């Protein structure tokens, strides 16, 4: 039997007034026909709790010292961030913005939901990425940047959608066809984009305004290659 999905999302302002505890939550049930229903305002006893938008961890300072967009704590890990960003072809300044938004450069940060370290990896995600110690800055950033690289590839280089997926999950972004209507996710994307698009950087250099692009090429032998470098003439070996 074919399966379907339906969504019921209340306007945020009404949800907050009617049900403060559930405004950021998601509920799910599957009916007799195999249709899966999602809503943030359950009106049927068959709905079961799925998720609640994470709240900001107390370990994250609201702003950097001196009024800048980035905290001084982030400077200590600049070399780790740059190395991982170059290794996986992700804009260094985008990774800096993500780390700032996630942990403000605190390698021991833990969110109320259990996300850990500089790039706030959930234990399940860390395990998938092969990160054994999320509090180790090298492992955490390496795993987080690899995850962001994968999201950029899956969303065709769209930084905004990749950021939304980093925060709310790839499935949620695809289910809603864009940034999910979660207040926390929308604010997260806004904040990271603001830093990435020019609010300042640890080096004092303005952030790049152009979004990160991922290019796709198929070599003569069928090898599929993704890269952040604009494609040039392909050699007989299939490399750029």
Legacy VTK file of the C-alpha trace (Angstrom):
# vtk DataFile Version 3.0
C-alpha trace
ASCII
DATASET POLYDATA
POINTS 240 float
0.000 0.000 0.000
1.310 3.425 -0.887
2.307 5.519 2.069
1.628 9.204 2.458
2.540 12.034 4.770
0.353 14.891 5.965
1.373 17.954 7.955
-0.624 20.213 10.252
1.281 23.269 11.422
-0.332 26.030 13.454
0.687 29.638 13.110
3.477 30.262 15.583
1.743 33.185 17.287
-1.424 31.157 17.894
0.500 28.082 19.014
2.408 30.085 21.581
-0.788 31.523 23.009
-2.749 28.281 22.992
-0.035 25.858 24.013
3.285 27.349 25.171
4.741 23.968 26.063
4.029 22.497 22.650
4.815 25.413 20.342
8.211 23.997 19.494
7.220 20.335 19.594
6.372 17.811 16.879
3.939 14.883 17.173
3.313 11.917 14.855
0.929 9.033 14.248
0.263 6.568 11.418
-3.361 5.846 10.535
-4.981 2.636 9.294
-4.255 3.507 5.648
-0.540 3.897 6.343
-0.637 7.700 6.126
1.810 9.330 8.536
0.541 12.547 10.159
2.690 15.234 11.769
1.564 18.260 13.779
2.787 20.686 16.425
-0.719 20.944 17.952
-1.965 17.372 18.540
-5.764 17.104 18.587
-5.952 13.322 18.389
-4.943 10.941 21.220
-3.115 8.768 18.680
-0.422 11.386 18.265
2.868 10.515 19.913
5.667 12.899 20.860
8.491 13.067 18.292
10.701 16.045 19.083
10.969 19.413 20.726
13.105 22.196 19.357
16.316 22.409 21.402
16.830 25.354 23.684
20.110 27.290 23.611
22.727 25.839 25.899
23.731 27.950 28.849
27.335 27.441 27.840
26.887 29.748 24.849
27.624 33.427 25.492
25.145 35.695 23.752
27.814 37.892 22.180
31.550 38.275 21.878
33.605 40.488 24.114
33.988 43.946 22.741
30.722 43.706 20.753
32.070 41.639 17.859
30.194 38.799 16.245
32.742 36.173 17.292
33.961 35.278 20.774
37.588 35.316 21.760
37.274 31.664 22.696
36.884 30.846 19.021
40.344 32.169 18.215
42.014 29.302 20.080
40.562 26.826 17.570
41.056 28.860 14.401
43.765 26.518 13.113
41.632 23.420 13.718
38.675 25.006 11.934
40.777 26.169 8.996
42.432 22.770 8.604
39.125 20.859 8.588
37.451 23.389 6.295
40.244 23.127 3.740
40.299 19.339 4.034
36.603 19.018 3.170
36.174 21.991 0.867
33.875 24.065 3.089
34.334 27.816 3.467
36.391 28.399 6.616
34.345 31.452 7.535
31.130 29.470 7.316
32.529 26.909 9.762
33.619 29.728 12.076
30.075 31.104 12.046
28.603 27.672 12.803
30.991 27.081 15.711
30.216 30.533 17.105
26.465 29.930 16.926
26.711 26.396 18.302
29.128 26.787 21.205
30.813 30.210 21.061
34.106 28.318 20.948
33.483 26.270 24.103
34.762 22.703 23.492
32.973 21.369 26.592
29.560 22.898 25.817
26.589 20.556 26.297
23.071 21.525 25.214
19.936 20.546 27.177
19.331 17.886 24.511
22.823 16.427 24.829
24.603 17.985 21.836
28.301 18.258 22.609
31.429 20.189 21.836
32.379 22.982 19.460
29.952 22.000 16.688
27.329 20.533 19.057
27.186 16.980 17.745
24.435 14.749 19.089
25.768 11.350 20.271
23.997 9.502 17.444
25.399 11.841 14.797
28.859 11.659 16.325
28.748 7.869 16.165
27.707 7.982 12.497
30.635 10.296 11.775
33.117 8.120 13.638
33.693 10.751 16.346
34.639 8.901 19.517
35.167 11.927 21.748
32.936 14.910 20.981
34.820 17.004 23.521
38.037 16.615 21.544
38.164 19.767 19.355
39.960 17.999 16.498
37.459 15.121 16.329
34.422 17.325 16.872
35.287 19.874 14.199
36.387 17.210 11.744
33.065 15.408 12.139
30.983 18.576 12.106
32.622 19.922 8.956
32.225 16.570 7.190
28.546 16.629 8.106
28.168 20.188 6.793
29.978 19.248 3.581
27.540 16.385 3.043
24.560 18.674 3.632
25.892 21.248 1.174
26.253 18.537 -1.436
22.754 17.183 -0.815
21.202 20.641 -1.075
23.126 21.703 -4.170
25.407 24.152 -2.376
22.507 26.088 -0.803
24.010 27.377 2.438
20.677 28.393 3.950
19.085 24.969 3.491
22.251 23.204 4.647
22.255 25.288 7.830
18.586 24.543 8.440
19.339 20.833 8.019
22.325 21.074 10.375
20.008 22.446 13.038
16.703 20.656 12.439
17.743 17.623 10.410
17.748 16.899 6.700
14.403 15.086 6.849
12.652 18.127 8.318
13.993 20.444 5.607
12.856 18.084 2.864
9.491 17.496 4.508
8.726 21.213 4.624
10.387 22.018 1.305
12.637 24.628 2.913
13.449 26.026 6.334
11.117 24.270 8.819
8.690 26.549 10.706
10.584 26.092 13.952
11.434 29.363 15.712
14.775 28.004 16.922
15.793 26.841 13.448
14.800 30.096 11.776
16.742 32.109 14.340
19.737 29.773 13.988
19.840 30.210 10.218
19.404 33.980 10.533
22.204 34.248 13.073
24.723 32.115 11.201
23.961 33.826 7.891
24.399 37.233 9.526
27.871 36.265 10.754
28.818 34.507 7.531
27.590 37.347 5.332
29.698 40.011 6.980
29.193 40.629 10.700
32.911 40.131 11.344
35.461 37.364 11.796
38.207 36.477 14.309
40.814 37.652 11.824
39.081 40.989 11.391
38.510 40.273 7.705
34.975 40.648 6.358
33.227 37.352 5.713
32.539 36.251 2.165
29.176 37.415 0.866
28.871 34.779 -1.846
27.314 31.467 -0.750
29.386 28.321 -0.814
28.931 26.455 -4.122
29.470 22.775 -4.716
30.223 21.617 -8.277
29.489 18.165 -9.659
31.385 16.426 -12.459
31.225 12.990 -14.031
34.500 11.637 -15.436
34.731 9.468 -18.547
34.969 6.344 -16.403
31.762 7.285 -14.583
33.457 8.571 -11.420
31.289 11.192 -9.711
33.221 14.083 -8.141
32.026 16.935 -5.930
34.237 19.981 -5.363
34.017 23.613 -4.220
36.388 24.634 -7.023
34.865 25.832 -10.318
35.329 23.117 -12.960
38.009 23.581 -15.595
38.771 21.386 -18.567
38.726 17.718 -17.515
41.827 15.738 -18.346
41.840 12.194 -19.695
42.249 10.924 -16.152
38.969 12.562 -15.160
40.539 15.106 -12.769
40.170 18.854 -12.865
LINES 1 241
240 0 1 2 3 4 5 6 7 8 9 10 11 12 13 14 15 16 17 18 19 20 21 22 23 24 25 26 27 28 29 30 31 32 33 34 35 36 37 38 39 40 41 42 43 44 45 46 47 48 49 50 51 52 53 54 55 56 57 58 59 60 61 62 63 64 65 66 67 68 69 70 71 72 73 74 75 76 77 78 79 80 81 82 83 84 85 86 87 88 89 90 91 92 93 94 95 96 97 98 99 100 101 102 103 104 105 106 107 108 109 110 111 112 113 114 115 116 117 118 119 120 121 122 123 124 125 126 127 128 129 130 131 132 133 134 135 136 137 138 139 140 141 142 143 144 145 146 147 148 149 150 151 152 153 154 155 156 157 158 159 160 161 162 163 164 165 166 167 168 169 170 171 172 173 174 175 176 177 178 179 180 181 182 183 184 185 186 187 188 189 190 191 192 193 194 195 196 197 198 199 200 201 202 203 204 205 206 207 208 209 210 211 212 213 214 215 216 217 218 219 220 221 222 223 224 225 226 227 228 229 230 231 232 233 234 235 236 237 238 239
